Amino acid sequence: MRSQPVLGLRSRAMAEVEIIEEIEAVTRGFWRPSPGAVHPALRLLRAHDSKF
């Protein structure tokens, strides 16, 4: 799960729900990560890089 939010953030700033929707679209509905999966991944990114 850790790499998927980064892929979306490379192109533009996105809210958590937009990241979830983007992952769902890219996987053609196969996977829709829960907020409980996305939020900790973003928190980890913020801890390592203040740009997020």
N, C-alpha and C positions, 0 to 999 in steps of 0.2 A: 504494500500500500504506500510505502514511503515515496516512491518515485512518481506516482501518478499526479499528485498536486503540483509538483515542480513543472511537469510538462505544460500544464495550463498556465501557470504563472509566468512562463517564459514569454508569452505573447502579450499579456496584459494583466492588470490587476483584476483579481476575481474574488467575489465573496465565497464563503464556504459552500453555499447552495449552488452557486454557479460551477464550482469545481466538481461537485457531485453530479450535476447535470451533464457536464462535459465528459466526465468519465463514462457515464451511462451512454452518451451518444457515441463516443469513440468505440465502446465495446458493443454497440448496437443492441443495447438493452440487456446484454448478458450479465453485467455487473453494475449495481448501483450501490456504492459504498455508503455506509451509514454515517451520520454526523459524528458518531462516537469513534469512527475510524479516521475521518478527515481531520477533526479538530486536534487530536494529539499529534498527528503528523505535521500540521501547520505550526503547532506550538514548538515542536522539535526544530523545525526550520527557523523559526524566529529566534530560538536560543542560539543557533549557530550563525545566523546572518541577520543583522538588524534591518535589512531591506525588506524582509517579509513582515 
